[in-house]
Amino acid sequence: MRVVFMGTPDFAVPALRAVAARHEVCAVYCQPPRPAGRGQADRKSPVQAAAEALGLPVSHPATFRDPADIAAFAALGAEVAVVVAYGLILPAPLLSAPAMGCLNIHASLLPRWRGAAPIHRAVMAGDRETGISIMQMDEGLDTGPVLLRQALPIGPEETTADLHDRLAALGAQLILSALDGIRFVPRTPQPAEGVTYAAKIAKAEARIDWTRPADEIDRQIRGLSPFPGAWCMAGGERLKLLRSRLAPGLGQPGQVLSGLTVACGAGAVEILAAQREGKRPVAAEELLRGLTLPERLA
């Protein structure tokens, strides 16, 4: 098939490679390079870098408000567009330009967790499972009918980063199945019940409040790992917590009970990996060799 691929972050790269290996990708759309790093030099998105490595043409319009950009898209003559975490709202003329419309790889079991941060929100909510939905896009926010869906269990110590990689691989598999059956796979409308929205993660959500129950703090740490990273203060130093699990123990909220086991409002969590300011992420054992913790974290 003649396909336009639209995506930007790491999550979309496995799908791009899978589609390009089987179909004719006539164009790749992604967000333009952004300033990054200490030098604030423009950095290409993961999808742009992968597309260029595959020898595919890349476009990155800032918006689709210019009719010329929509006309250029339509002129590609694509049969279908595959959209994965692209980052721009697609207007109706663009959605209808490919002969068979636009298919979206969404990292949840729709209608649960429509929106910007479905992986983070599933972990933070304590969901037992999530998955991939292949959706025919319409003008709503992740409201289109679903062609295919497949569930994945969420492990008790799994982070957003862990789940991200498993879901990206699953999305690449399912989009190939959807493209193979695009002419005959039924489109199932999403049910009205069970709709939830995965709001974009706010920086204010990352500060740990040790008075909360241990299960909530554990989900916060795992759900915000690696970005933006749940954090607390260890003396005068900001400490980003990246992996955790529930642990036995009682004490005052924030009290360091032993090693990196910390008391919460109810129960305790054991920190398995963390990152000091300006340092690389390390396992708890390595962190404790170079950092003397205070009696309580704040």
C-alpha positions in Angstrom: 0.0 0.0 0.0 1.0 3.6 -0.5 1.2 5.0 3.1 1.9 8.4 4.7 3.4 7.9 8.2 2.9 10.6 10.9 4.6 10.4 14.2 7.3 12.1 16.3 8.7 10.3 19.4 10.5 7.1 20.2 7.2 5.3 20.6 6.4 5.7 16.9 9.8 4.4 15.6 9.1 0.6 15.7 5.8 1.2 13.8 7.6 3.3 11.1 10.2 0.6 10.6 7.6 -2.1 10.4 5.4 -0.3 7.9 8.3 0.8 5.8 9.5 -2.8 5.6 6.2 -4.0 4.1 4.6 -1.0 2.4 5.6 2.0 0.3 6.0 5.0 2.7 5.7 8.0 0.4 6.2 10.6 3.1 6.9 10.9 6.8 5.5 13.7 8.8 6.9 14.6 12.2 7.3 17.6 14.5 10.2 20.0 13.4 13.6 19.8 15.2 13.5 21.5 18.6 16.3 23.1 20.7 17.6 20.5 23.2 20.5 19.8 25.5 22.8 22.3 27.2 23.7 24.0 24.0 20.1 24.3 22.9 21.0 23.1 19.4 18.1 21.9 17.2 17.6 18.2 17.6 15.7 16.0 15.2 12.9 13.9 16.5 13.4 10.1 16.8 11.0 9.6 13.9 12.8 12.1 11.6 16.2 10.4 12.4 14.8 7.0 11.7 13.1 8.1 8.5 16.2 9.7 7.2 18.2 6.5 8.0 15.6 4.6 5.9 15.9 7.1 3.0 12.4 8.4 3.4 11.3 11.9 2.6 10.4 14.0 5.7 8.0 16.9 6.2 7.4 18.9 9.4 4.9 21.7 9.0 4.4 23.6 12.2 0.6 23.5 11.7 -2.0 22.5 9.1 -3.6 25.9 9.0 -2.1 26.7 5.6 -4.2 25.2 2.8 -1.1 24.6 0.8 0.1 22.1 3.4 -3.2 20.2 3.2 -3.0 20.3 -0.6 0.5 18.9 -0.6 -0.6 16.1 1.7 -3.5 15.2 -0.6 -1.3 15.3 -3.6 0.8 12.4 -2.2 -2.1 10.1 -3.3 -1.7 7.9 -0.3 -4.2 5.1 0.3 -3.9 5.4 4.1 -2.1 7.4 6.7 -0.7 5.8 9.9 -0.6 8.2 12.8 1.3 7.5 16.0 1.8 10.2 18.7 2.3 12.8 16.0 1.6 15.9 18.1 -0.7 17.9 15.8 -4.4 18.0 15.5 -5.4 16.8 12.0 -8.2 18.8 10.3 -11.1 17.1 8.6 -9.8 17.7 5.0 -6.5 15.9 5.9 -8.3 13.1 7.7 -10.3 12.4 4.5 -7.5 12.9 2.0 -6.2 9.3 2.0 -8.6 6.9 0.2 -9.0 4.8 3.3 -8.5 7.5 5.9 -6.1 7.7 8.8 -5.4 4.9 11.3 -4.1 5.8 14.7 -2.0 3.6 17.0 -3.2 4.5 20.5 -1.5 3.1 23.7 -4.6 2.2 25.7 -7.7 0.0 25.5 -10.1 2.7 24.2 -12.3 4.3 25.4 -10.2 4.2 28.6 -7.4 6.8 28.6 -8.1 8.9 25.6 -5.7 11.8 25.3 -2.1 12.7 25.8 -0.6 10.5 28.4 -2.3 7.1 28.4 0.7 5.0 29.5 1.5 7.3 32.5 -2.1 7.4 33.6 -2.6 3.7 33.4 0.4 3.0 35.7 -0.5 5.8 38.1 -4.1 4.6 38.4 -3.0 1.1 39.3 -4.6 -0.5 36.2 -4.0 -4.2 35.9 -3.8 -4.1 32.1 -3.6 -1.7 29.2 -2.9 -2.3 25.5 -3.0 -1.0 22.0 -6.0 0.1 20.0 -5.9 0.7 16.2 -8.5 3.3 15.6 -10.0 4.9 12.5 -9.5 8.6 13.2 -12.3 11.1 13.2 -12.4 14.8 14.4 -12.8 13.9 18.1 -10.2 13.3 20.7 -9.5 9.5 20.2 -13.2 8.9 19.6 -13.1 7.0 16.3 -14.1 3.4 15.8 -11.6 0.6 16.6 -10.3 -1.9 14.1 -8.1 -4.0 16.4 -7.1 -4.0 20.0 -4.9 -6.2 22.2 -4.3 -6.1 25.9 -1.1 -6.3 27.9 -0.8 -6.9 31.6 0.9 -4.2 33.7 3.5 -5.8 36.1 3.5 -4.8 39.8 6.9 -3.2 39.5 6.6 -2.0 35.9 7.4 1.6 35.0 6.1 3.8 32.3 9.4 3.3 30.4 9.0 -0.5 30.6 5.5 -0.4 29.4 6.2 2.2 26.7 8.7 -0.2 25.0 6.4 -3.2 25.2 3.4 -1.2 23.8 5.5 0.3 21.0 6.5 -3.2 19.8 2.9 -4.4 20.0 1.7 -1.3 18.1 4.1 -2.1 15.3 2.7 -5.6 15.1 -1.0 -4.6 15.2 -0.7 -1.8 12.6 0.6 -4.4 10.1 -2.4 -6.6 10.8 -4.7 -3.6 10.4 -3.2 -2.6 7.1 -3.4 -6.2 5.9 -7.1 -6.3 6.6 -8.0 -2.6 6.1 -10.7 -3.4 3.5 -12.6 -6.0 5.5 -11.8 -5.6 9.2 -15.0 -4.1 10.9 -14.8 -0.7 12.6 -16.4 -1.1 16.0 -17.7 2.1 17.6 -16.3 2.8 21.1 -18.8 2.2 23.9 -20.2 5.2 25.7 -19.3 3.6 29.1 -15.8 3.6 30.6 -14.5 6.7 29.0 -11.5 8.3 30.8 -9.1 11.0 29.8 -5.3 10.8 30.1 -4.5 14.5 30.8 -1.0 15.7 30.0 1.4 15.2 33.0 1.9 18.4 34.9 5.2 19.1 36.6 3.3 19.7 39.9 2.3 16.1 40.0 6.0 15.0 40.3 6.6 16.2 43.9 6.2 13.3 46.3 4.0 13.8 49.4 5.1 11.2 51.8 1.8 11.5 53.8 0.0 9.7 51.1 -0.5 5.9 51.2 2.4 3.8 50.0 0.5 2.3 47.1 -0.2 5.7 45.7 3.4 6.8 46.0 4.6 3.6 44.4 2.4 4.2 41.4 3.4 7.8 41.2 7.1 6.8 41.1 6.7 4.1 38.5 4.2 6.1 36.5 6.4 9.2 36.2 9.6 7.2 35.4 11.7 8.3 33.6 10.0 11.6 32.7 9.3 13.9 34.4 10.4 11.8 37.3 8.8 11.8 40.8 11.1 13.6 43.2 11.7 14.5 46.8 14.3 16.4 48.8 17.1 14.4 50.5 18.6 17.1 52.8 19.3 20.0 50.5 19.5 17.9 47.4 16.7 17.0 45.0 16.4 13.3 44.4 14.5 11.8 41.4 13.0 8.4 42.2 12.8 6.0 39.2 11.9 2.5 40.5 10.1 1.3 43.5 8.0 -1.4 45.1 5.8 -1.8 48.1 7.6 -2.9 51.3 6.8 -3.7 54.9 7.5 -1.0 57.4 5.9 1.7 59.6 7.2 5.1 60.6 6.6 8.8 60.2 6.0 9.9 56.6 9.3 10.3 54.8 11.3 8.5 57.5 14.1 6.4 56.1 13.6 3.0 57.8 16.5 1.1 56.3 18.5 1.3 53.1 16.1 3.1 50.8 12.9 1.9 52.3 10.8 5.0 53.2 7.7 5.2 55.4 4.6 6.7 53.9 1.3 7.8 55.4 0.3 4.2 55.4 2.9 1.5 54.7 6.2 1.9 53.0 8.0 1.9 49.7 11.4 0.6 48.8 13.3 2.7 46.3 15.1 0.5 43.7 16.6 3.2 41.5 17.1 6.9 41.7 19.0 9.8 40.2 20.9 12.7 41.9 21.0 16.1 40.4 23.4 16.2 37.5 24.1 12.5 37.8 23.1 9.4 35.9 20.3 7.0 37.1 21.7 4.3 39.4 20.4 1.3 41.4 19.7 2.0 45.1 22.8 0.1 46.3 25.1 2.4 44.2 23.3 5.5 45.3 23.8 4.7 48.9 27.5 4.3 48.4 27.8 7.9 47.4 25.0 9.6 49.4 24.3 9.8 53.1 20.6 10.1 53.5 19.0 12.2 56.2 16.7 10.6 58.7 13.7 11.8 56.7 13.0 12.7 53.1 10.9 15.7 52.3 
